[in-house]
Amino acid sequence: MDLGPLDAVAFFVELAMVVLLVLAGHGFADGWQGWAVGVFLAMVAIGIWAQWMAPTSMRRLDNPTRYVVQVMLFLTVALYAAAGGLVWWGIGFAVIAIAVFGALLRDEA
């Protein structure tokens, strides 16, 4: 498997998703409860990703289904970010993530 610059950007998008969810969760509550909510949201996203999107997963979805689920996950992350007070970060994340993974889908075809 050859990894290119777009794959590196996709990896950073995945990391940004986790960070954004932790920060969004902190916007839901003060103190440790907010961090706990954020970590919980991030762990759910990591579980979904590891199960159905990770290249090494035995249950990896085939495209275009995988891309549809990725878009739904990115939009969900954006909604959680907006609910946590990070509206523009959520919108920016969703736009970039959908574009990057759409470009990866086009490269696979």
N, C-alpha and C positions, 0 to 999 in steps of 0.2 A: 504494500500500500504506500503510494507516494503522497506525501503531505506537502501542500504548497502554502503560500502566504494566506490564501483565503481560509484554509483549515486553521491556521494560527489565529486569525481574526475570529473565526467561529468559536474557538476555545475560549478566547477572551470574552466573547458574548455570553458563553455559558457561565463563566466566573462572575460576570457583571450581573447576571440573573440572580445568582445566589446572594451577592452583596446587596443588590437592590431589595430583595425580599427581606433580608435581615433589617435593613434600614426602614423599610415600610412597616414591618412589624413593630419596630420601636416607636413609630408614629401612632400606633393604636393604643399604647398604654405607656405610662411613665415607669422609669426604673427598670428593675430586673424583669418585670412582667412583659414589658415591651420587647426586650431582647429575647425573652423566651418565646414569645409569639413569632418574632422574626426568624429565630433559629428553627422553630417548628415548620414554618412556611418554606424555608430553604430546604429543609430535609425532605419534605414532601416533593418538592420540585426535583431534587437530586434523585429520589426514588423513582419518580416517573421517568426521568431521563435515563437512568441506569437500566431500567426495565425495558423500555421500548425504543430508545433512540441511540444509545451508546453503540459504537461500532463493534464492540466485543460481546454484546448481549446475545444470548441464545434466542431471545424473544423479540429481536429488533424488527420493527415494522418495515414493510416494503414501501417504497415511494410509489405513488404520491400520498399514500395514507400517512406515512411518517411526517411529511411536510405539513399536512393539514393539522396533525396533532401538535406539531411544533408551533405552528401559528396560533392555535388555540391556547397553548401554554404561554406563549409570549404575550398574547392579549390579556390573559388572566393575570400575569405578573404586572402588566401595565395598570390594570384595574386595582390590584392590591397597592401598587405604588401610589396611585392617585388617592385611594382611600386613606393611605398613611401620610398624605400631605406632600407627596413628591410627584405632582401631576406632570410637570415638564420632563422630569427624569424618566417617568414611565412611558410617556409618549415617545421620547427619543429612543429609549431602549427598544420599544416595540418596532418602530420604523427601521432601526438599524438591524435588529435581529431578524426580522422578516426578510429584509433585503439580502443579508448575508446568507441565510440558509436557502433563500430562493436562488441565489447565484450558485450555491453548492449543488442544488438540485439540477440546475441547468447544466453544470459541469459533468454531472453523473450521466446525463442523457446522451 
